[in-house]
Amino acid sequence: MHQNAPVRRRAETLDYIQSMLGQLRQMAEVERCHMLAYLIEMAYIEAGDILRGERPSVVRRDERNPSA
């Protein structure tokens, strides 16, 4: 297997996830589920940030929830 295959597969998976999130966001907006549309939009943006390498794909538990 080619060395870049896992990286390419990961990028393709994230691209697919982002595409599905975009469609879900549109559906939520049509149904006037504004908070749901907003939360899906945040996930859509996060997926894009990960794809561009601007955000890590893994966040340690203590970084996610400092009170835990």
C-alpha positions as CSV (number, residue, x, y, z in Angstrom):
1,M,0.0,0.0,0.0
2,H,1.3,3.5,-0.9
3,Q,2.6,5.5,2.0
4,N,0.2,8.4,1.5
5,A,-2.9,6.2,1.2
6,P,-4.0,6.5,4.9
7,V,-3.6,10.3,4.7
8,R,-5.6,10.4,1.4
9,R,-8.3,8.1,2.8
10,R,-8.6,10.3,6.0
11,A,-8.9,13.4,3.8
12,E,-11.6,11.8,1.7
13,T,-13.5,10.7,4.8
14,L,-13.3,14.2,6.3
15,D,-14.4,15.7,3.0
16,Y,-17.4,13.3,2.9
17,I,-18.3,14.1,6.5
18,Q,-18.2,17.8,5.7
19,S,-20.4,17.3,2.7
20,M,-23.0,15.4,4.7
21,L,-22.9,18.1,7.4
22,G,-23.6,20.7,4.8
23,Q,-26.6,18.8,3.6
24,L,-27.8,18.2,7.2
25,R,-27.4,21.9,7.9
26,Q,-29.6,22.8,4.9
27,M,-32.2,20.4,6.1
28,A,-32.2,21.8,9.6
29,E,-32.5,25.3,8.2
30,V,-35.5,24.4,6.0
31,E,-37.2,22.9,9.1
32,R,-36.4,26.1,11.0
33,C,-34.3,24.2,13.6
34,H,-32.0,27.1,14.1
35,M,-30.0,25.8,17.1
36,L,-29.5,22.4,15.3
37,A,-28.5,24.2,12.1
38,Y,-26.0,26.3,14.1
39,L,-24.5,23.2,15.9
40,I,-24.2,21.4,12.5
41,E,-22.5,24.5,11.1
42,M,-19.9,24.4,13.9
43,A,-19.2,20.7,13.0
44,Y,-19.0,21.7,9.3
45,I,-16.4,24.4,10.1
46,E,-14.5,22.1,12.4
47,A,-14.2,19.4,9.7
48,G,-12.9,22.1,7.2
49,D,-10.4,23.3,9.8
50,I,-9.1,19.8,10.3
51,L,-8.9,19.2,6.5
52,R,-6.8,22.4,6.2
53,G,-4.6,21.4,9.1
54,E,-5.7,24.4,11.2
55,R,-7.1,22.3,14.0
56,P,-6.0,19.0,15.5
57,S,-8.3,16.1,14.9
58,V,-7.8,14.8,18.5
59,V,-8.3,16.9,21.7
60,R,-7.2,15.4,25.0
61,R,-10.0,15.0,27.5
62,D,-8.6,17.5,29.9
63,E,-8.5,20.1,27.1
64,R,-12.2,19.5,26.2
65,N,-13.5,19.6,29.7
66,P,-11.2,21.4,32.1
67,S,-13.5,20.7,35.1
68,A,-13.3,16.9,34.7
